[in-house]
Amino acid sequence: MASITMEHIVKQYGDGFPAVNDVSLDIDDGEFVILVGPSGCGKSTLLRMIVGLEDITSGELRIGDKVVNDKAPRDRDLAMVFQNYALYPHLTVYENIAFPLKLQKGQYPAEEVDSRVRRAAHLLELEEHLDRKPANLSGGQRQRVAMGRAIVRQAQAFLFDEPLSNLDAKLRGQMRTEIARLQRNLGITTVYVTHDQTEAMTLGDRVAVMRRGILQQVASPRGLYEQPLNLFVAGFIGSPPMNFLTGQVHGDVLRLPIVDVPLDERLRAAVGDRELVIVGIRPDDFEDAEVLAEDKRAGGVTFDASVDVTEWLGEVLYAYVPYEIHESVRAKLDELDRELEGEGMRSQLVVALESMSRIRDGDTAELWIDPAKIHVFDPESGDNLTRDEQRAAELEEDAINQRRRALERARLRAERDGARQPA
């Protein structure tokens, strides 16, 4: 295992377009880092530069303490799992997993090859499929075979390039769990590329958000969600995404299309002398005012909203409330919507409520919001004006401690399992 260090990495093609532009990122030994962003943001190109499938235009890439810019992929000791599995259809599962070892002719004795293959098959619950061909496996089983082929190499790091995008939703959920468990058990440095921010939020120790080849923010999933650096990160992270509204300053009030919010000390400091800002509110920061306790209700702002459509999903009720975007920020929000691969549909507030809420289509609902949960963004730069650096640092420290505890638990579990193995 090894750390991966990128310093001012640039990938520029012949037409001068920088697919990756000045990316610096330190990935610790044993850390699970996700590269995420919309299509064309440069995340897969960056991964291919790490493994050696793309040349680095400028900058320095180190694996452990060795600079590997000019090393061939086979000399970097990395294991890559591709989106399309890249299995050999004429070989059995056993032979596919063993293939990387047999490529090194004579380097590994047959007993070691067999031991490594069977250990990987045990980790991935493939033991009863070893004699089958890939055509007779499910998509999830094929992906596990591809992962097994990476495991037997005992490489310094795993690299995943959108490995779950060919699976249906149920299998993706199952495989996310398998990959997270495997990475914890092995304690191996892992870099994982996805455009699915749900994968990013559930898998990674840290998530690196990219936009147009530029690294926007690197933080724990909770850090990204609670303390985004800018409008792009705030809009990309979260499902459903953050609601963006126009905020007009009128004296001591921040006037939104849905409600007037009193400017407390925090919001006043964020707004400064601006007359217009973009306000961000997470869907799950709204509540149905009718079911709130009186003391909590008094600590926030209530307003009436004309609900257009509701969706009841069992564990949550989504309510959609149309509103008008101020023309002065429409172009900015339309640009963000295009970058986030939105459909440019009508502007509507998405509200996530308790599943027991009685709000239904066509109702005028009384909703509640805590002003402390509101984010304020500069309409020109997109910077988050309400970001709390101290809170952000606390979230990252907590994430580091959680990772240490998880790795220690995995180590103890591996020791117990080893002690149970027959001599």
C-alpha positions in Angstrom: 0.0 0.0 0.0 1.1 3.6 -0.6 0.0 7.2 -0.6 -0.6 9.0 -3.9 0.5 12.6 -4.2 -0.5 14.9 -7.1 1.2 18.3 -7.4 -0.1 20.8 -10.0 -1.1 18.1 -12.4 -2.1 19.3 -15.9 -3.4 17.4 -18.9 -3.5 19.5 -22.1 -4.4 18.0 -25.4 -3.1 19.1 -28.8 -5.9 21.7 -29.3 -4.7 23.4 -26.1 -7.7 22.4 -24.0 -6.8 21.6 -20.4 -8.8 18.5 -19.5 -7.2 18.6 -16.1 -6.0 22.0 -14.9 -3.5 22.4 -11.9 -4.9 19.6 -9.7 -3.0 19.1 -6.3 -4.3 16.3 -4.1 -2.8 14.2 -1.3 -4.3 10.7 -0.8 -3.1 9.0 2.4 -2.0 5.4 2.7 -5.2 3.3 3.1 -7.6 6.2 2.3 -10.7 5.9 0.1 -11.0 9.0 -2.1 -13.7 9.6 -4.6 -13.3 11.8 -7.7 -16.7 13.1 -8.7 -18.2 15.6 -11.0 -20.4 15.8 -14.1 -19.5 14.3 -17.5 -16.4 15.9 -19.0 -15.1 17.4 -15.8 -11.7 15.5 -16.1 -12.1 12.9 -13.3 -11.5 9.9 -15.6 -8.6 11.6 -17.3 -7.0 12.2 -13.9 -7.5 8.6 -12.9 -5.9 7.4 -16.2 -2.9 9.7 -15.5 -2.5 8.1 -12.1 -2.4 4.6 -13.6 -0.3 5.7 -16.5 -2.8 5.4 -19.4 -2.5 9.1 -20.1 0.6 11.2 -20.2 1.0 14.1 -17.7 1.5 17.4 -19.5 3.0 19.0 -16.4 3.1 18.6 -12.6 4.4 15.7 -10.5 2.8 12.4 -9.5 4.2 10.3 -6.7 3.2 6.9 -5.5 4.7 6.4 -2.1 8.0 8.3 -2.3 8.7 7.6 -6.0 8.0 10.0 -8.9 6.2 8.0 -11.5 5.4 10.5 -14.3 7.5 8.6 -16.8 6.9 5.0 -15.6 4.8 2.6 -17.7 1.5 1.3 -16.2 3.0 -2.1 -15.4 5.7 -0.5 -13.3 3.4 1.5 -11.1 2.0 -1.5 -9.2 -1.6 -0.3 -9.3 -4.7 -2.4 -9.9 -7.5 -0.9 -12.0 -11.1 -2.0 -12.2 -12.9 -0.8 -15.3 -16.5 0.0 -16.0 -16.9 -2.8 -18.5 -15.3 -5.4 -16.3 -12.7 -6.4 -19.0 -13.1 -10.1 -18.3 -12.0 -12.9 -20.7 -15.2 -14.7 -21.8 -13.3 -18.0 -22.6 -11.8 -18.3 -19.2 -13.4 -19.4 -16.0 -13.8 -17.2 -12.9 -10.8 -18.9 -11.4 -8.7 -18.3 -14.5 -9.8 -14.7 -14.8 -8.9 -13.9 -11.2 -5.5 -15.7 -11.6 -4.7 -14.1 -15.0 -2.6 -11.1 -13.6 -0.4 -13.6 -11.7 0.0 -15.9 -14.6 1.1 -13.0 -16.8 4.2 -12.8 -14.6 5.5 -16.1 -16.0 7.3 -18.1 -13.4 7.2 -15.4 -10.7 4.5 -17.0 -8.6 4.5 -20.8 -7.9 1.2 -22.6 -8.5 0.5 -23.0 -4.8 0.7 -19.2 -4.2 -1.5 -18.5 -7.2 -4.1 -20.9 -5.9 -3.9 -19.5 -2.4 -4.4 -15.9 -3.6 -7.2 -16.7 -5.9 -9.1 -18.7 -3.3 -8.6 -15.9 -0.7 -10.0 -13.3 -3.1 -12.9 -15.6 -4.0 -13.6 -16.0 -0.2 -13.6 -12.2 0.4 -16.0 -11.7 -2.6 -18.2 -14.7 -2.0 -17.3 -16.2 -5.4 -16.1 -19.6 -4.1 -19.0 -21.6 -5.6 -18.6 -19.8 -9.0 -14.9 -20.5 -9.7 -15.6 -23.0 -12.5 -18.2 -20.8 -14.3 -17.7 -18.6 -17.3 -18.5 -14.8 -17.2 -21.4 -15.3 -19.6 -23.2 -17.3 -16.9 -22.7 -14.7 -14.1 -24.9 -11.7 -13.1 -23.6 -8.2 -13.6 -22.8 -7.9 -9.9 -20.9 -11.2 -10.0 -18.9 -10.1 -13.0 -17.9 -6.9 -11.2 -16.8 -9.0 -8.2 -14.6 -11.1 -10.5 -13.0 -7.9 -11.8 -12.4 -6.9 -8.2 -10.9 -10.3 -7.4 -8.4 -9.9 -10.2 -7.3 -6.6 -8.7 -7.1 -8.2 -5.2 -4.7 -11.0 -6.2 -2.1 -8.6 -7.4 -1.7 -7.2 -3.9 -1.0 -3.8 -5.6 -0.2 -0.6 -3.8 -3.6 0.9 -4.6 -7.0 0.2 -6.3 -8.3 2.4 -9.0 -12.0 2.2 -9.9 -13.4 3.9 -13.1 -17.2 4.1 -12.7 -17.4 0.4 -11.9 -21.1 0.3 -11.1 -22.6 2.3 -13.9 -23.6 -0.8 -15.9 -25.6 -2.2 -13.0 -29.3 -1.7 -12.1 -30.2 0.4 -9.1 -30.6 -2.5 -6.7 -27.3 -4.1 -7.6 -25.5 -0.8 -7.4 -26.6 -0.4 -3.8 -25.4 -4.0 -3.0 -22.1 -3.5 -4.7 -21.5 -0.1 -3.0 -21.7 -2.0 0.3 -19.4 -4.8 -1.0 -16.8 -2.3 -2.2 -16.9 -0.3 1.1 -16.5 -3.5 3.2 -13.7 -4.8 1.0 -11.7 -1.6 1.1 -12.0 -1.4 4.9 -11.0 -5.1 5.3 -8.0 -4.7 3.1 -7.1 -1.2 4.2 -5.8 -0.4 0.7 -5.4 3.0 -0.8 -8.4 3.5 -3.2 -9.3 6.1 -5.8 -12.8 5.8 -7.2 -14.3 7.8 -10.1 -18.0 8.3 -10.4 -20.5 10.8 -11.7 -23.1 9.5 -9.2 -22.9 11.7 -6.1 -24.8 9.1 -4.1 -21.9 6.7 -4.6 -19.5 9.5 -3.6 -21.4 10.3 -0.4 -21.8 6.7 0.8 -18.3 5.3 -0.1 -15.5 7.8 0.3 -13.4 8.9 3.3 -13.0 12.1 1.3 -14.6 13.4 -1.9 -12.9 15.5 -4.5 -15.4 17.5 -6.6 -14.2 18.5 -10.1 -15.6 21.1 -12.5 -14.1 21.8 -16.0 -10.9 20.1 -15.1 -10.4 22.2 -11.9 -10.6 20.8 -8.4 -13.4 22.7 -6.5 -13.3 21.2 -3.0 -11.9 18.1 -1.2 -13.6 17.2 2.0 -15.5 14.5 3.9 -19.0 13.7 2.5 -20.5 15.5 5.5 -18.2 18.4 5.1 -19.2 18.9 1.5 -22.9 18.6 2.4 -22.9 21.0 5.3 -20.1 23.4 4.3 -19.8 23.6 0.5 -17.2 26.1 -0.7 -19.3 27.4 -3.6 -22.5 27.3 -5.6 -21.3 24.4 -7.9 -20.4 22.1 -5.0 -23.6 22.9 -3.2 -25.7 22.1 -6.2 -23.8 18.9 -7.1 -23.8 17.4 -3.7 -27.1 16.2 -2.3 -30.1 14.3 -3.6 -32.5 16.0 -4.2 -30.1 18.9 -4.8 -30.1 22.1 -2.9 -32.8 24.7 -3.7 -31.4 28.0 -5.1 -33.5 31.2 -4.6 -33.0 34.8 -5.2 -32.5 36.8 -2.0 -33.1 40.6 -2.1 -32.0 42.7 0.8 -34.7 45.1 2.1 -33.6 46.8 5.3 -33.4 44.1 8.0 -35.1 41.5 5.8 -33.8 39.0 3.2 -36.7 38.7 0.8 -37.0 35.3 -0.9 -39.7 34.4 -3.5 -41.3 32.2 -0.8 -40.8 34.1 2.5 -39.2 37.1 4.1 -36.3 36.0 6.4 -35.1 38.4 9.2 -31.4 39.2 8.8 -29.8 37.9 12.0 -26.2 38.6 12.8 -24.9 35.6 10.7 -26.9 36.5 7.6 -26.2 40.2 7.9 -22.4 39.5 8.0 -22.7 37.2 5.0 -24.7 39.6 2.9 -22.5 42.7 3.7 -23.4 45.6 1.4 -24.9 43.4 -1.3 -28.5 44.1 -2.4 -28.9 40.7 -4.2 -27.6 37.3 -3.3 -28.4 33.6 -4.1 -29.9 31.7 -1.2 -29.5 27.9 -0.9 -31.7 25.7 1.2 -31.5 21.9 1.4 -34.8 20.1 0.9 -34.5 18.3 4.2 -34.1 21.6 6.1 -37.9 22.3 5.6 -40.5 21.0 8.0 -44.3 20.7 8.1 -45.2 23.5 10.6 -48.4 21.8 11.6 -46.5 18.9 13.3 -43.8 21.0 15.0 -43.5 21.5 18.7 -44.3 25.1 19.7 -40.8 25.8 21.1 -39.1 24.7 17.9 -41.6 26.5 15.7 -40.8 29.8 17.5 -37.1 29.4 16.6 -37.7 29.6 12.8 -39.7 31.2 10.1 -43.1 29.8 8.8 -44.7 30.6 5.5 -47.6 29.4 3.3 -46.7 27.5 0.2 -48.9 26.4 -2.7 -48.0 22.8 -3.3 -48.1 21.7 -6.9 -47.2 18.0 -6.7 -46.3 15.5 -3.9 -44.4 12.2 -4.0 -44.8 9.8 -1.2 -41.9 7.3 -1.1 -42.6 5.5 2.2 -39.8 7.0 4.2 -40.1 10.5 3.0 -42.7 12.8 1.3 -41.5 15.2 -1.4 -43.5 18.4 -2.0 -42.9 20.6 -5.0 -43.6 24.3 -4.8 -43.3 26.5 -8.0 -41.7 29.9 -7.7 -40.3 32.7 -9.9 -36.5 33.3 -10.4 -35.4 36.9 -10.4 -34.1 37.9 -13.9 -30.8 39.2 -12.5 -29.6 35.7 -11.4 -31.5 33.6 -14.0 -28.5 33.4 -16.3 -26.2 32.3 -13.4 -28.6 29.6 -12.3 -29.4 28.4 -15.8 -25.6 28.0 -16.4 -25.3 26.0 -13.2 -28.3 23.8 -14.2 -26.6 23.0 -17.5 -23.3 22.1 -15.8 -25.1 19.9 -13.4 -26.7 18.1 -16.3 -30.2 19.4 -15.4 -33.1 19.5 -17.8 -33.8 23.2 -17.6 -37.3 22.6 -16.3 -39.5 25.0 -14.4 -38.2 26.5 -11.2 -39.6 24.7 -8.2 -38.8 24.3 -4.5 -38.2 20.7 -3.5 -39.2 20.1 0.1 -38.5 16.8 1.9 -40.9 16.1 4.8 -41.7 13.4 7.3 -43.6 10.5 5.6 -46.5 11.0 8.0 -47.1 14.6 6.8 -50.7 15.0 5.5 -49.7 17.6 2.8 -51.0 16.6 -0.6 -51.2 17.9 -4.2 -52.9 21.3 -4.4 -52.7 22.1 -0.7 -51.7 25.4 0.7 -49.1 24.1 3.3 -47.6 25.9 6.2 -43.9 25.2 6.1 -41.0 26.0 8.5 -37.3 26.8 8.0 -34.5 27.5 10.4 -32.6 30.6 9.2 -29.4 29.0 10.7 -29.6 26.4 7.9 -29.7 28.9 5.1 -26.7 29.3 2.8 -25.9 32.6 1.1 -23.9 32.7 -2.2 -22.3 35.6 -4.0 -24.2 36.0 -7.3 -21.1 36.8 -9.3 -18.3 34.5 -7.9 -20.6 31.8 -6.5 -18.6 31.7 -3.2 -20.5 30.5 -0.1 -20.7 33.6 2.1 -22.1 31.7 5.1 -19.4 29.0 5.2 -18.2 28.4 8.7 -14.5 27.5 8.6 -14.4 26.3 12.2 -17.4 24.0 11.7 -15.8 22.7 8.5 -12.5 21.9 10.3 -14.5 20.1 13.1 -16.3 17.9 10.5 -13.0 17.0 8.9 -11.4 16.1 12.2 -14.4 13.9 13.1 -14.1 12.2 9.7 -10.4 11.4 10.3 -11.2 9.9 13.7 -14.0 7.8 12.3 -11.7 6.5 9.5 -9.1 5.5 12.1 -11.7 3.7 14.2 -13.0 1.8 11.1 -9.5 0.7 10.1 -8.8 -0.5 13.6 -12.0 -2.5 13.7 -11.1 -4.0 10.3 -7.6 -4.9 11.6 -9.0 -6.6 14.7 -11.6 -8.4 12.6 -8.9 -9.7 10.3 -6.8 -10.9 13.2 -9.8 -12.8 14.7 -10.6 -14.4 11.3 -7.0 -15.4 10.9 -7.0 -17.0 14.3 -10.1 -19.1 13.3 -8.4 -20.4 10.1 -7.3 -24.1 10.5 -3.5 -24.6 10.6 
